[in-house]
Every structure is written in C-alpha cells, then in structure tokens.
C-alpha cells in the first residue's frame, strides 16, 4: 500500500510542471541610468559634446514598423502571436522623463517646442517595453535628429536586476 502511494505521488509530481516565472512587465519609468547610458554613447559616437543635450521631456511614439523591423534584425528567436503589437503599445505610451540626477546636463523641451529647436540636436525616447523578440529583456528606442532630419536610431537594452530594470547596453539600430 505504501509503495503504491509513493508511486502515485511520484507520478503526480512528474506530471505537474513547475510554476512559470511571472511575466515581465514593462518598466513604468525612464530611469536616469538610461539617460546616462545614452549620453555616454552619444559622446562616444561624437554626436554629443559637453554642452547641454536637448531632450524631449516626454516619451514619443517611436515604435513603428521600421523601428521594430530594425530591432528584429538584432536578435534571434521566434515571436509569439500578438507580442509585437503588445510591445508597440507599451513603447508608445507617454511617460514624463526625469532628467535630474544624471551625469550629463540635459535641456528638457516639450514636444510642442520642437519647431523652435530646428538647429539643435534633439533626443527623443520611446517608453520602455518588453522586447518582443527577446521577452526576458526590455528596452526602449532613442532617436537623435537635427531639425527632424538625419535620424540616428539606438536601442537601449534593459534587463531585470534585483526587482527593477537595469541598463545592459546601447546599440546602434541605424543612421
């Protein structure tokens, strides 16, 4: 009787799957670490100098078919149905940027003021999203333009770390 009970318990244990880890939620803020990482990358690429950098003070809808296609070219793997649309929705949310506490000096502007800054380099960011092509990480798009022309695109990779998101790196998506 005891051996049957043990066999039944072993069979039940083998038949059940371990609980899945909770799905990652997109970050709900753009951390100062993102701005610091972008500042470092823009300086490394000789796009930015020590002068204050102009940044739009709210996230912008930068997740488009073209930007998602560029992101898809950087990773391997299959995408589950609906994940791309969900990531686009996450990325195109509007979130206020916090520029205080960063190592670079930022000059935040409102989207309505973009026309007055046509002769400056301007950085725009999307909201953070779960990466549709690599769902164990997140990230956001960054676009740098002068007068709305000659866009340089970047992807800031975010990874979960200690209950929050940390910047893993900044990659060039295209110029």
DOFI-100056 format. One record per residue (C-alpha): residue number from 1; residue in one letter; x, y, z. Coordinates in Angstrom, 2 decimals. Example, Ala and Ser with C-alpha at 12.3 -4.5 7.8 and 13.67 -1.06 7.14 Angstrom:
residues 2
i | aa | xx | yy | zz
1 | A | 12.30 | -4.50 | 7.80
2 | S | 13.67 | -1.06 | 7.14
end
This chain:
residues 175
i | aa | xx | yy | zz
1 | X | 0.00 | 0.00 | 0.00
2 | X | 2.79 | 2.38 | 0.97
3 | X | 4.71 | 1.66 | -2.25
4 | X | 1.58 | 2.39 | -4.33
5 | X | 1.14 | 5.72 | -2.57
6 | X | 4.77 | 6.64 | -3.23
7 | X | 4.45 | 5.59 | -6.87
8 | X | 1.26 | 7.66 | -7.22
9 | X | 2.96 | 10.71 | -5.65
10 | X | 5.97 | 10.33 | -7.93
11 | X | 3.70 | 10.05 | -10.95
12 | X | 1.78 | 13.15 | -9.90
13 | X | 5.00 | 15.07 | -9.29
14 | X | 6.30 | 14.19 | -12.75
15 | X | 3.02 | 15.14 | -14.38
16 | X | 2.91 | 18.65 | -12.95
17 | X | 5.04 | 21.44 | -14.35
18 | X | 6.99 | 23.82 | -12.19
19 | X | 5.35 | 27.20 | -11.89
20 | X | 6.27 | 29.62 | -14.66
21 | X | 8.10 | 32.74 | -13.61
22 | X | 5.85 | 35.79 | -13.67
23 | X | 5.75 | 37.62 | -16.99
24 | X | 7.93 | 40.68 | -17.12
25 | X | 6.07 | 43.96 | -17.08
26 | X | 7.46 | 46.89 | -18.99
27 | X | 9.19 | 49.45 | -16.82
28 | X | 6.87 | 52.29 | -15.88
29 | X | 9.54 | 54.99 | -15.95
30 | X | 12.63 | 56.03 | -17.85
31 | X | 15.36 | 55.86 | -15.25
32 | X | 18.24 | 58.36 | -15.07
33 | X | 20.53 | 55.40 | -15.85
34 | X | 19.01 | 55.26 | -19.36
35 | X | 19.83 | 58.91 | -19.97
36 | X | 23.36 | 58.41 | -18.60
37 | X | 23.94 | 55.41 | -20.88
38 | X | 22.67 | 57.35 | -23.90
39 | X | 24.79 | 60.36 | -23.04
40 | X | 27.89 | 58.15 | -22.88
41 | X | 27.05 | 56.52 | -26.20
42 | X | 26.33 | 59.84 | -27.94
43 | X | 29.66 | 61.19 | -26.71
44 | X | 31.46 | 58.01 | -27.81
45 | X | 29.87 | 58.36 | -31.27
46 | X | 30.98 | 62.04 | -31.33
47 | X | 27.36 | 63.13 | -31.68
48 | X | 27.29 | 64.97 | -28.36
49 | X | 29.72 | 67.26 | -26.63
50 | X | 29.93 | 68.54 | -23.08
51 | X | 27.22 | 71.13 | -23.83
52 | X | 23.70 | 70.52 | -22.51
53 | X | 21.82 | 67.97 | -24.61
54 | X | 18.27 | 68.76 | -25.70
55 | X | 15.78 | 66.01 | -24.90
56 | X | 12.02 | 65.88 | -25.35
57 | X | 10.59 | 65.75 | -21.82
58 | X | 8.01 | 63.01 | -22.52
59 | X | 8.33 | 59.73 | -24.36
60 | X | 7.37 | 59.70 | -28.01
61 | X | 5.66 | 57.10 | -30.25
62 | X | 8.86 | 55.77 | -31.83
63 | X | 7.82 | 52.11 | -32.10
64 | X | 6.94 | 51.91 | -35.77
65 | X | 7.03 | 49.14 | -38.33
66 | X | 10.51 | 50.32 | -39.38
67 | X | 11.97 | 50.57 | -35.87
68 | X | 10.52 | 47.19 | -34.85
69 | X | 11.96 | 45.70 | -38.05
70 | X | 15.39 | 47.10 | -37.21
71 | X | 15.12 | 45.63 | -33.71
72 | X | 14.10 | 42.26 | -35.13
73 | X | 17.34 | 42.18 | -37.15
74 | X | 19.41 | 42.35 | -33.92
75 | X | 18.02 | 39.27 | -32.19
76 | X | 17.22 | 35.66 | -32.86
77 | X | 14.14 | 33.77 | -31.93
78 | X | 10.51 | 33.45 | -32.69
79 | X | 7.84 | 35.85 | -31.62
80 | X | 4.61 | 34.67 | -30.06
81 | X | 1.48 | 35.97 | -31.77
82 | X | 0.41 | 39.35 | -30.51
83 | X | 3.70 | 40.12 | -28.73
84 | X | 4.80 | 42.69 | -31.32
85 | X | 1.52 | 44.60 | -31.06
86 | X | 1.72 | 44.49 | -27.26
87 | X | 5.31 | 45.79 | -27.28
88 | X | 4.37 | 48.61 | -29.66
89 | X | 1.54 | 49.62 | -27.33
90 | X | 3.93 | 49.58 | -24.36
91 | X | 6.57 | 51.62 | -26.21
92 | X | 4.15 | 54.25 | -27.47
93 | X | 2.85 | 55.20 | -24.00
94 | X | 3.54 | 58.73 | -22.83
95 | X | 5.77 | 58.95 | -19.76
96 | X | 7.43 | 62.05 | -18.35
97 | X | 11.25 | 61.86 | -18.33
98 | X | 13.20 | 62.60 | -15.17
99 | X | 16.46 | 64.33 | -16.11
100 | X | 17.55 | 65.18 | -12.56
101 | X | 20.32 | 63.08 | -11.03
102 | X | 22.07 | 62.25 | -14.30
103 | X | 25.76 | 62.75 | -15.02
104 | X | 25.01 | 64.74 | -18.20
105 | X | 23.33 | 68.11 | -18.39
106 | X | 20.02 | 67.85 | -20.21
107 | X | 17.80 | 70.65 | -21.52
108 | X | 14.25 | 69.21 | -21.50
109 | X | 11.76 | 70.62 | -24.00
110 | X | 8.07 | 69.95 | -24.64
111 | X | 7.07 | 68.23 | -27.91
112 | X | 5.27 | 71.42 | -28.94
113 | X | 8.62 | 73.29 | -28.77
114 | X | 10.38 | 71.05 | -31.32
115 | X | 9.92 | 73.61 | -34.10
116 | X | 11.87 | 76.20 | -32.08
117 | X | 14.85 | 73.81 | -31.83
118 | X | 15.33 | 73.08 | -35.54
119 | X | 19.03 | 73.98 | -35.41
120 | X | 19.84 | 71.70 | -32.45
121 | X | 20.47 | 68.03 | -31.94
122 | X | 17.37 | 66.65 | -30.19
123 | X | 16.99 | 63.30 | -28.44
124 | X | 13.60 | 61.59 | -28.32
125 | X | 12.88 | 58.37 | -26.39
126 | X | 10.10 | 55.82 | -26.54
127 | X | 8.61 | 54.43 | -23.36
128 | X | 10.25 | 51.21 | -22.14
129 | X | 8.76 | 47.97 | -23.43
130 | X | 9.27 | 44.24 | -23.15
131 | X | 11.36 | 43.22 | -26.17
132 | X | 9.02 | 41.32 | -28.50
133 | X | 11.95 | 39.34 | -29.88
134 | X | 13.67 | 38.57 | -26.59
135 | X | 10.95 | 38.54 | -23.89
136 | X | 13.38 | 38.16 | -20.96
137 | X | 14.60 | 41.68 | -21.57
138 | X | 13.16 | 45.09 | -22.23
139 | X | 14.31 | 48.27 | -23.79
140 | X | 13.44 | 51.48 | -25.49
141 | X | 14.11 | 53.29 | -28.73
142 | X | 16.09 | 56.52 | -28.92
143 | X | 16.17 | 58.82 | -31.95
144 | X | 18.61 | 61.68 | -32.42
145 | X | 17.92 | 64.26 | -35.12
146 | X | 18.95 | 67.77 | -36.11
147 | X | 15.97 | 69.70 | -37.39
148 | X | 14.00 | 66.46 | -37.60
149 | X | 16.39 | 65.15 | -40.28
150 | X | 19.25 | 62.64 | -40.43
151 | X | 17.95 | 60.38 | -37.68
152 | X | 20.32 | 58.14 | -35.75
153 | X | 18.44 | 55.31 | -34.03
154 | X | 19.52 | 53.48 | -30.88
155 | X | 18.15 | 50.62 | -28.80
156 | X | 18.73 | 50.72 | -25.03
157 | X | 18.61 | 47.17 | -23.65
158 | X | 17.14 | 46.75 | -20.16
159 | X | 17.39 | 43.61 | -18.06
160 | X | 15.68 | 42.73 | -14.78
161 | X | 18.02 | 43.09 | -11.84
162 | X | 17.11 | 42.97 | -8.17
163 | X | 13.42 | 43.71 | -8.66
164 | X | 14.00 | 46.58 | -11.07
165 | X | 15.34 | 47.18 | -14.57
166 | X | 19.00 | 47.91 | -15.29
167 | X | 20.68 | 49.15 | -18.46
168 | X | 22.71 | 46.44 | -20.18
169 | X | 23.83 | 48.47 | -23.18
170 | X | 23.08 | 50.86 | -26.01
171 | X | 23.14 | 49.55 | -29.59
172 | X | 23.03 | 51.43 | -32.87
173 | X | 19.99 | 50.47 | -34.96
174 | X | 20.68 | 52.73 | -37.91
175 | X | 21.76 | 56.10 | -39.20
end
